Amino acid sequence: MKNLKSIALAFVVALSTLSVTAQTKKVDVSKSTINWVGKKVTGEHSGTVAIKSGALVFKKNALTGGTFTVDMTSLTATDLTGEYQGKLNGHLKADDFFGTDKFPTSTLVFKTIAAKGNDVYTVTADLTIKAITKPITFDIAVKGNTATTALKIDRTKYDIKYKSANFFEGLGDKTIYDDFELTVNLKV
C-alpha cells in the first residue's frame, strides 16, 4: 500500500510539472507603436496607427499566442502637416480606404506559432480589416518585454482597391501599390 501511495505521489508530481500555465502579458499601448508606409508610383506616405488593446501569451518563456485590437480612427499621416495632412487622413479614413466610421477597429489573432531560434517566431494569424478576415504570416522577435515585427499587407484582400493597377486600367502615375508596410514595436 505504501508503495502504491509513492507511485501515485510521483505520478501527481510528474503531471504537475508537465502542465505549465500560460502567462498573459498585456501590451502597454502608451509605449507600443505601429508605423505604416503606403507607396505609390510617385512617392510614399507614412504615419502611425494606435493599438487599442493587446496581449502576448507565453509558456516557459516561449511565445504561444497573441491578440490585438487596433484603433483605426487614430490613423494619421506623419509625413505631412496642415491642410494636406488633414486631406490624406480624411481620405484614408473614408470608404475608399479603411472606412473607419463603419469599421473603427481591426484585429489580429495569432493562430499558429513556430520557433525559429534566437527569440524569433514565425506566426500565422487571422487579420481582420473592414470585417474581412484573412490569414497572414510574419516573423516576430521577442526579447525581454519587447516584441518587434515588420510585415507587408495586401490591402486589396480587404476590399481596399482605390487606385490599384490590378483593378483599374490607365492609372499611370496615379497608381497606388497594393502592399502597405507596418513596423510594430510592442512593449509588455
N, C-alpha and C positions, 0 to 999 in steps of 0.2 A: 504494500500500500504506500509506504514511504517513497519507494522507487517511482511509482505512478505519479505521486504528487510532484516529485522532482522533474519528471518528464513534462508534466503539464505546465509547471512553472517555467521551464526552459522554453516551451512552445510559446507561451504568452510573451515572454521577453523577446523572443525572436520575431514574433509578429509585430510587437510594438516598435521595434527598430526598423521594420520594413515600411510601416505606414507613417511616412513623414508628411506632416501637414503643410499645406501651401501657405506661403506668406504673400499677402497682397500689399503692394506699396502704392499708395495714392500719388498721382502726379501733382507736383506743385505747379499749378497753372500760372502763377505770377512769375515764376522763374523759367518756365519752359517756352520754347519758341518754335514757330513754323514759319519759314520764309519760302516764298514762291517766286518762280520766274516763268513767264509766258513769252514765247518768242514768235516773231512774225518775220516776213521776208525783209522788211526794212529796219528791224531792230528788235527790242525786247522791252518788257516792263517787269518790275519786281515789286514785291511787297510782303505783307505779313497777313496772317490769319490766326486768331487766338484759339487755344484749347479751352473748351468749356469744362471738361472733366476727363479723367483718365486714370488708369491703374495698370501696373505691371504685376504679374504673378510669378513667384519663384518657388522652387522646391530644391532644397540643398544648394542654394545659391545659383541654380540654373534657371534660366528663363523658361516658363511653361505656359504663359498666357498674357493677354493684354486686351484692354478695351478702351476706346477713346471716343469722345464726342467733341466735334469742332464747331465753334460758333461762326457760321458762315456770314452772319451780319457784321462781323468785325473785319471782314475782308477789306484791305486797303492797299493802295499802291504807295510805295515809299520812294519811287524814283521821280515822282512829280510833286508839285506843290500847287496851291491855289486852285484856280478855276479848272485847269487841266486834270489835276488830281481828282477833284470832285466829279468831273465828267466821266473819267475812267472808272472810279469807284461805283458811280451810279450804273454804268453800263455792265460792269462785272456782276452787280447785284440784281440786274434786270433778268427777264426771262430768256434773253439771248444767251446768257451765260448760266449763272448759278441760281437764279430765281429765288433769292433769299426771303422774299415775303411769303412764299409758299413752302420753301424748304430752308428754314433757318439754321438747321444743323446737318452735319454729315457725320458718319460714324465709321469706325474701323474696329473690327473684331478679329483677333488672332484665332486661326483655326488649327494650323499645324506649325510646329517649331522644330528645327533640326540644328543641333550644334555643329558649327564648322571649325571650332577651335579658337584659341586666343580671345575668348569672350565675345565671339561673333556668332550670330544665329541667322539661319535662313527662315523667314516667316512667310507663310501663306495666310492671307487674311481676307475677310469679306469687307470691301469698301463700299459704302452706300453714299451716293451723291444724288440729289434730286429724286429720292425714293427708288433709285435703281442700284441694285447690289451686284457687284462683280468681284471675282477673285483677283487678288494682286499678290505678287511675290517680291520680296525685297530682303536685303541683309540689314541687320541691326547689331550695333556694337554696344555692349553693356559693361561699364566699368564703374564700380562703386555705386554712387547714387545718380549716375548719368547714363542715359541711353541716347544714341545718335543713329540717324539713318539719312540717306538721300535716295529719293526714288522719282521715277517718271510715271505720270498717269496720262493715259489717252483719254482726253476729255470727250471724244465722240462716243465712247462706250456709255457715257452718262447723258446722252442726248444734248450735248453742247456742241452744235455743229456750225455755229456762226463763223463765216468766212473760212471754212475748211475746204481745202482743194479736193478732198476726197468726196465732197458732196456738192460743190458748186464749181462750175466751169468759168474760165475767163477772169479770175480774180487778180491774176498778175501779182503786182507788188502789194496788193491788199490782203494777201493770204496770211492767215494766222495758223501756225503749226499746231497739229493735233495734241502733241505731248506738252504737258507743263511739268515743271520740276519742283519738288519740295525738298527742303533741307530741314530736318526736325532734330531739335535738341531738347530732350526731356530731363527734368530734374525730379527725383522722387525722394 
